[in-house]
Amino acid sequence: MGPQDRPRFVTAGALMLLTAGLATYAGATVAGMGLHRSTLGALPFGLFYATVIFFLDRSVLLSTRPYRPVR
């Protein structure tokens, strides 16, 4: 990995963390509404949901092939 690749990986990491954060909020909110609890009370479900989404997102990012332009 060269220095020119660093911004790409930093951006990918930031997007993964943002996705996990939004998944935590979404999972806790939906579970809270469905279970008639507060969002804070459903936070463990939100964290579980975010963990699943985080690892799915990570596997998608790691399984992509490098772009090779057609000549």
N, C-alpha and C positions, 0 to 999 in steps of 0.2 A: 504494500500500500504506500503510495507516494503522497507527498504533501498536497497535491492537487485533489486527492480523493477525500481528504479530511472534511471539507464542508459538506460533501454529499452524505457521509456517514453521520455527521453531527445532525444534519437535517432529518435523516431517517430515524435516528434515535429520538430526537425531539418529537417527531410525529408519532412514534410508537408510544411515548410517555403521555402525550396529549390524548391519544386514542384510549389508553388505559384509564386516564383520569375521567374522560367523558363516559366511558363504560361503567366506571364506579358510580358516578352520579346517576346515570340512566338505570343501571341495575338496582340501586338502592331505592330510587324513586318508584319504579314500577313494582318492586317487591313490597315497598311500603304501602302503596295503594292497594295491591292485591291482598296483602295480609292484614290490612287496616292497622298499620303501625306507622310510626314516624319514619322519616327518611333516615334519621340517625339510628333508629332501632333496627332498620333493615340494612345497615351498613355492612355487616358481615357477608350478606348475600351479594351486595354490590362489589365488595372486594373479591369474592370468589368469581363473579362474572367478569370482572376486569382482568383477573389472572388468566382466565380462559381466553379472553379476547387478546390480551397481550401476547400470549404464546402462539395463538393462531396468526396474528399479525407478524410476529417475528419469523414464523416458519414460511410465510408467504414472501417476506423480504429476502430471506436467505436462499430460497429456492429459485429465484429468478436467474436467468442466464444473462451474461454480459451482452450488451448491445454490440453487434458487429455490422457496420454499414455494408451494404451491397455495392460492389464496384463494377 
